[in-house]
């Protein structure tokens, strides 16, 4: 499989929700113009998705984590161990001086990442300790270069990250109440004066005000979608996505959907929303699907 690298592109290895068997759990790739690749989330099916795409964990610059649920992070243990202990072609493992993969995550999310991974990753023998392992043994954790102060939660409302040509804002969203979760505002141009972004929901309820406010500078929205209006909604309920202003809907791509997608395709298309499926790729500068 080949991937375009002349512009900033996004490729979906999995496009389904937490319990999807048909569309695969969340794992998407950002391919930068310089050829570097980043993963957005790394769900439980990610190791097999990456293998099926003809790629290897050593092909990635790093991981971007929106929040800690199994369909978004359960592939991280596999990634960390393979990069730390195994070589691949000319790539040495981290423990032998190979490149250490990077990690970008909001500081509140990062704390939960280590809570999830620590029971496996902390068992490294060092300095006489059998549990000396830390997240820093496996990842170069990038610090935010700027932040916005807390609002309704005790953590920063948003944090700003840069790594080479990659620039993004991790901004808190309403997913599970009280749980750190972020949407991503991904810079689509290397020009610092270009305000355009591509927006990735992570997992989030529909916030019409925010989506409408950022639409003028957004090339494409990727929003999780559910067709079930269950109590305590934690995802993008379709009826609310359908009610968004037309100028937002024409830029909207739904993903992280359930396996009943085909039963609902007609009303999705009638609303003018596009559907992301596993294997789809998008040019983030134009917001258009390219494969």
N, C-alpha and C positions, 0 to 999 in steps of 0.2 A: 504494500500500500504506500502511496506517495501523498505528501501533503504540501500544499502551496506555502511558500515562505516569503514571497515578495511583498506581502502585506501582513497585518495582524489578523490572524484567522482563529476561529474556534471550531473544534471538531468534537462531536459528541460520541463517546464510546458507549455510554448508556444514557437513555432518555426517560426511563421510567421512574416511578415512585418507589417508596420504601419496600413495598411488597410485590413489585412487578417481577414477573417471570418472563413476560413476552418482550419487554423493551429494555431490560437491564437496569441495574441501579446506577446511581449517579457517579460519573467520572467523565470529565471533559478536558480537552487539551487546548491551551493557548499556544500557537506557533508564532513566534516573533519574526520580524523581517531579517534579523541576524541569524536565524536558524535555531535559536534556543527554544526549548519546549518546557512549558509548565503545566501541571495538572491542577484543575479546579476540583477539589474533593476527590476522594479515593475510596469508593464504597466497597462493600463485601465482595462484589463480583469483579472488581477492578483488575486483580492479577490475571484473570482469564481474558478479560476484555483487551488488555494491553498485549497479551500474547497473541490473541486472535488477529490483532491489527499488525502483527509483524514487528512490534516494538519490544524494547527491554527497559527495565527500570533505569539502567544506566544511560538511557537516551534522554533523560529529563533533568532539567536544571533544578527543579524543585517542585514543592507542593504549596498550593493555596487552599486553606481550610476555612469554610464558611461557618461551620458549627459541628458539634459532636453528637451525631447519631450514627448508628451502624451503617446505614446506607450511604453515608458520607465519609466515614473514617476507618471502617474495619479493614480496608486494604493497606492501611499505613504500616501495620506491623510487618507485613510481607515486604513492602517497599524498604523499610528501615533495615531489616535483617539482611536482605539480599545486597543492598548497597554497602552495608558494613562488612559483610563476611565474604562476598563472592566477587570474582572478577568477571569481566565480559569483554572479549576481544582485547583491545589495548587498554581498557579501563580497569584500573586496580580497585580493590575494595577500599573503603574509607579507612579501615584499620591498618592498611599497609600504605597509607599516604595518598590514596585516590581522592578524587574530588568529593567533598562532602556536599550532599544536596541541601538546598536552601528550603526554608519554610516561612511562609507569610501567613499570619493569622492575627486577628485582633487579640490584644493581651488577655481579655477575659475568656475568649475562646481557647487561647493557648493553654491556659491553666487546666481546662477540661481535657484538652488533647493529652496532656501528660498523665492526668488521672486515668485515662483510658489505656494508654500505652505502658505506663510504669510497671504493672504486674508482669509484663514480658521483658521490657527493655532494660530494666534496672539491674538485671543479673549479669553484671560484668565484673570480673575480678580485677581490682586495681587498688594498689596501696594497702593490701591486706584485707580489703573489704570484698565480700562476694556480691554486694548489691550497690556497686559504685556507679552504675550506669545512670546517665541523665539524658534529657532530650538533646543536649548539646553534643553528646557523643555521636549522634546519628544525623543531626541536622544543624546547619547554620541558621539559627533563628534570627530573622531580620527584625530590627527594631523599627518602630514607626518614626518617621522624620517629623511628623506633626500630628496633632490630635485636636479634637473638639471636646469640650468638657461634658461631663455627664448631664443627662436630662432626667428621664423617669427611672433610670437604673443607676447603680453606684459605679459603673464603669464608664469609660469614655464613650461618648455618643458615636464618634468616628475616629479612625486612625488612618494616616496616609503613609503609603509605602512606595519605595522606588528600588528597582534592581535592574541596572542597565537600561534597556529600552522599555522595560515593564514599569508602568506606573498605575497605581490603583488606590481607591479609598475603600476601606472596609467599614460600612456604616450599619449600626444596629437596626434590626427590624423586629417586628412583632411576630414571633413564631410560637414557641411554647412560652407562656407567661413566666417571667423570671429567669429564663434560660438565655445565656449569651448566644446570639445568632446574628449573622451579618449578610447584607447584600453587598455586592461588589460594583463599584463604579470604575470601569476599566478604561484608561486613557487609550484612545485609538490612534493617536498621532504622536510622533516624536517632537513635534513643535510645542514648546511650553506655552505658547500663546493660543494654541488651539484648544478650546474648552470641550470638545466633543468626547463623549463617553459611550461605551456599551454597558448596559446594566444587566446584572445577573442576580436573581433574587435569593439564591441559596434556598431557603425555605421561608416563606413569609405569607401572612395574610395580605389582602389587597388594600393598599393605602392609596386611594384615588388622589388625594391632595399631593402627595410626594411624586407620584408618577406623572401627574399633570404638570407639576412645577418643573421637573427636570426634562420633560419631553423635548423642548426646543434644542437642547444640546445633546440629546441621546439619539444615536443612530439605530439602535435596536434594543428591545427589552426581551430578556428571557425570563419567564415567570413560571414557577411551579403551578400546577393546576390540578384541582380535584373536582369531580362532578357530583360529589356527595356532600350535602350540607349537614355534617354531623355536629353535635353539640361540642362547644369548645374548639371551634375551627382553628386550625394551625397552618393551613395552606391557602393557596389562591383559589377560592371558590369560583367556579366558572361563571355563575350568574353575576358576580361582581366584576369579573374581567369583561364580560359581555357588556356591562353598563359603563365601561370607561369611555371617555370622549373618543370620537373617531380618530383624532390625530394621534392618540396613544395606541389605539387598537391596530392601526395600520403599520405600526412598528413592533407589534407584540408577537413573540413566538412562545407558545406554551410548551413546557417540558415537565419532567417529573410527574407525569400523568399516570393514571391507573391503566390496568390491562383492558378496561372497558372503553378504551378510546374510540374504537370503530363504531360502537353503539352511539357515540356522541359526535362523530365527525361532522355530520351535516350541520349541526347548529354551531360548531366551532367555525366552520368555513363561512356560514351565513353571517357570523359576527365579524368576519374579516380578519380573524386571527390565523396565524400560521402554526403549523405543528412540527415540532422537532422530533425526529426519530433517530435511533442509533445508527451511526454512520454518516449523518448529515454534517456538513461543514458550512461555515458562514464567514464571509469577509466582514470584519467588524467596522471597517471604515465606511462601507456603503450600507451595511446592515442586511445585505442580500445573501441568500444561500448560493453557494458555489459548487456544491457536490452533495 
